[in-house]
Amino acid sequence: MHPAIPGPRGWAAVSTILRLRRDPLATLIDLTHRYGDVVAYRYGPLSRVMVNHPEGVVRILQDNHLNYNKNSPFYHMLKWFLGEGLITSDGELWRQQRRLIQPAFQRRKIEAMAPMMVASTEALIEGWRGRERVDVVEEMVHLTLRIIGMAIFSQDLSHKSHAVGQVMEQLQRQMQRRFQSFFPLPPVFPTARDRHFRAIKVNVRLLIDHLVGERRRQSNPPEDLLQALLEARDPDTAQPMSDLQLCDELVTLLMAGHETVANTLVWSLFLLSRHPDVRRRLEAEEEGIADRVVLEALRLYPPVGVYGRRSLGPDVLCGYPIGAGQIVSIAPYVLHRHPEFWPNPEGFDPDRFLQERPRGSFAPFAAGPRQCIGNHMAILEARLVLTALARQVRLNLVPGAHVVPDPQITLRPRGAVWMDLEFF
Ligand code: HEM
């Protein structure tokens, strides 16, 4: 006999729902403190089990991954925005697409993007000359949009007049708003807001079709992610992906590939500003420190704060029974603060990454077959941007700033984060 999964019952369950809505991160942490590493709770109409132990994380994402898919309301909603690209697809479609797209993310190809990433950062810094203060949230979103645009289309989509950049920003804003709602419904109603949203979605697709059409007519195309996707052939059937599939994958890569990295950079800059000792080591270009700063920022503020799966059949996680059809969630924000695996969990200590850690204790990019395809790109990009910044300018959080995470689809800070610029 397995014990039942602990969790709030009765009035405590109701108050948990309310607290989750007000302050989800603190509430999830509190649930693990009260009930342990596997907690059953409700959010709205759904029961969820949060698994907060490396052993359970490895079981879900790796050892028994075939028993879990993404058939949950969250991914259904996301599908409405992103179509059936790599993030939202499942089963055979996902397997085929991952096999087609994976070669485009080979280490060698990602590393070839380095000069473009550095040049983009230097152009950003040039644009800052003569300014005293910037909102790093806006600046990093702008920079990472430029980098992902260059990586995929060899075009600067962040340019103020670039329609894709504008529409991507609107899409992001609308998605945030939808997911905030308690019972998120897809925008299918005849209200002005839903109509506006549907128009944005159509626009994103029209613009991407336009960029793809332009590329197909080009006689000497650049070697970028779009070209790799256009040239990819299924090893069994020798078929390219359909135009519709290509569009879904491109929207997915654009969305997944910039806001997450922007958040990593904002949190890194925030932490560095609060820890001048570490910042000095970065400015002195100490070997490996930039990577460790990025990892530590990803530990404390994982851009994807929570992700989930649905079980297909029964399983046992950390000694507790999981029924078929159960939604299980992994919250890197909470997992990365597990005191057993992360001593002084709230402290900023990049050097902790000099030591080995148990498998499954650090999962900002998930793990196993559905691990983030852009993880190397993200880490390279964040490292190069931080290093390029540290060579020319110091960013100091303005006095009295109150920076707190705002858990939306990605974990960004609430509002703007103003920093004073100190050029060397
Ligand atoms: C610091 C930056 C990033 C973080 C923290 C991050 C995190 C994640 C996480 C947690 C997942 C799994 C989501 C789930 O299971 O539902 C994921 C999947 C994915 N990410 Fe990232 N990501 C980052 C950057 C990127 C970049 C730069 C790209 C592309 C250029 C990208 C593309 C994707 C794709 C396509 C998937 C789906 C993979 C699959 O299921 O096959 N991500 N990412």
Boltz pocket constraint, residues with backbone or C-beta under 6 A from the ligand:
constraints:
  - pocket:
      binder: B
      contacts: [[A, 86], [A, 87], [A, 98], [A, 252], [A, 253], [A, 256], [A, 257], [A, 258], [A, 260], [A, 261], [A, 264], [A, 302], [A, 303], [A, 304], [A, 307], [A, 308], [A, 363], [A, 364], [A, 365], [A, 366], [A, 369], [A, 370], [A, 371], [A, 372], [A, 373], [A, 374], [A, 375], [A, 377], [A, 378], [A, 379]]
      max_distance: 6.0
